[in-house]
């Protein structure tokens, strides 16, 4: 992996979509719908994931006239990307659990009157 990726909430949503079915090829509109991100957020994330070696992308081999739509670019986690995505999501969940536990530790339950 060449470029480190900062796993923000937006990146983690995209990774979570890939992790739902790591063997599936996903295209942009599919990823936008599943992650809830608009194209202006999604495509820069996909580019960063590609540059880091976490995601591969290939163009669909289809005749746009026969298909009635443009060719799609399909994205899939690489083997390294799969391992890293799982580790990063687990680390993020652990951080959130710790933060949630710290919040709960300082909160007392109201006493019945």
N, C-alpha and C positions, 0 to 999 in steps of 0.2 A: 504494500500500500504506500503510495507515494505522498499523498497530501492528507494531513490529519483533518478530520471532520469534527466540528463542534456540534454535538448532539443537542440541539435546542428542542423545545416542545414541537415546533413545526417539523423538524427532521425526524423526531421520534414517531410522529404520526405516520409519516411516509414509511419508515422502517417497519412499523407495526402492521401496515397494510401488506407489505412484502412478506412479513413473517406469518400472516394468516395462511398462506399457501406458498411456501418458498420455491416450489417447483414451477409455479405458474408464471407465464409471460404476461406482463401487465403493460397496457398502453396508457398514454397520457390522460385521456378523458376518463378512463376507468380509475386511474389513480386519483384524479381530481375528485371524482364522486366519492370514492372510498375514504379519502383523507379529509375532504372538506376544504381543501386548499384551492385557490384560483390558480390559473396557469402562471401568473406572474410570481407566485410563491413556489409552486411545484417544480417548474423547469429549472430554476437556478439550484434547487436542492438536488434534483436528479443529476445535473451537471457536476456538482461537488461530489456526489456519491460515485459518479463515473470516474472522475479524476483521482479519487482516493482508491479506486479499484474495488469498491464495494458492490457496484452495479455494472452489468454489461448492457449494451443496447444494440439492437439489430433492426434494420428496416425490413418490413414485411415484403415478400416477393409476390405482389399482386398487380393485376392490371386494373388501374383506377376506373376505367370505363366499364369493364365487365363487373367490377365489384360495386360500382355506383358510389364510390367514396375514395378519398385519397389513401395512399399506403400509410399504414401505421408504423410507428417506431415502438418496438417492444422492449421492455426493461425487465431484467431479472437479477436477483442477487447472485453474486459470484460465491464460490465456496468460502473464501475469506470473508466476504461481506456478510454471509449468513452467520458465521461464527461471531464476527464483530458486532453485528446488529443485535444478536441475542445477548451478548455481554453488555452492550451499551443500554439496552432496554432494561435488563436486570439491574444494572447499576442505578439507572434513573428511578426505577421502582423502589429500590432500597433507600435512596436519598429521600424520596417522597414519603416513604414509610417512617423514616427517622424524623423528618420534619413534622409529620402528622403526629407521631408519638410525643414529640417535644411540645407540640401545641396542646395535646390532651393532658400532658403532665401538669401544665400550669392552670388548667381549667378545673374548677370544682363544680360538682353537681349541686344544683339548688336544693335546699332542704325543704321538705314539705312543711306547710304552715300549720 
